[in-house]
Amino acid sequence: MSTQAGTLYVVATPIGNLGDLSARAAATLAAVDLVLVEDTRVTGRLFQHLAIRTPMLACHDHNERELMPAILQRLQAGESAALVSDAGTPVLNDPGYLLVQAAHAAGIPVRAVAGPSAMAAALSVAGMPAHSVRYEGFLPARAGARRAMLERLATETATVVLFEAPHRIAAALADIAAVFGAPRELCVCRELTKLFETVRRGRAGELAAWFAAHAQERRGEFVLVVAGAPRHEAPGAGAETVRVLDILMPRLPLREAVAATVAITGEPRNVVYALAVGRQRGA
């Protein structure tokens, strides 16, 4: 395969199974003048498997801005380059969008070499609507920030896709069940395309309890697909809920006012939170 001079190729690489690398992707990586990678060790193993000897340059969150002028200069001089991440489709929860943005601004052609994506793979097996999706990437590492983010997503009617690390998966699932409600439909995808791939679908409360009890299943990489909030739930809150919330909000921080209102009225947390945010904003 020949590549076009002065072109940046955004190349998807396997998320686990090396057989998922397309013939076009392999040919592109072998034909370009330079491959921009997150970690030379990770991509180096792929290159060794494919017998590719193209020079690599580490380009990641910590040096992307610094390297961009030199990379753009090489592209403008007629060299071709490929951008890859450690796994999957670059830019989706990985570095690289600044370089792609700068290439467009400089008039450099950018071409997609499509392929594996953890988000797309999870949606394909989750059995949930994918015509409207909200992708949020990794949940925050700290419990308070994670909970706050989930509270913001609780009334989202689109299907929500999240990533989580193995050492936080049990806590994350417990928080999803508590914030979204135990009955919310959830699909937990572990080690997609790899030897120990598992896909479990059920209610959030049930899955949180199952993973809490099975430590051996909390290893690997996780993608969580959460069903959107039923549309009829998003706006609804009774008059008593509004009255209690209006009493508590001037006296307590938002989260404490929401928690107390839920305890007093029995209204779903996501409904109360959405109401509180709206009233805080003057809606």
Secondary structure, 3 states (H helix, E strand, C coil): CCCCCCCEEEECECCCCHHHCCHHHHHHHHHCCEEEECCHHHHHHHHHHHCCCCCEEECCCCCHHHHHHHHHHHHHCCCCEEECCCCECCCCCCCCHHHHHHHHHCCCCEEEECCCCHHHHHHHHHCCCCCCEEEEEECCCCHHHHHHHHHHHCCCCCEEEEEECHHHHHHHHHHHHHHHCCCCEEEEEECCCCCCCEEEEEEHHHHHHHHHHCHHHCCCCEEEEECCCCCCCCCCCCHHHHHHHHHHCCCCCHHHHHHHHHHHHCCCHHHHHHHHHHHHCCC
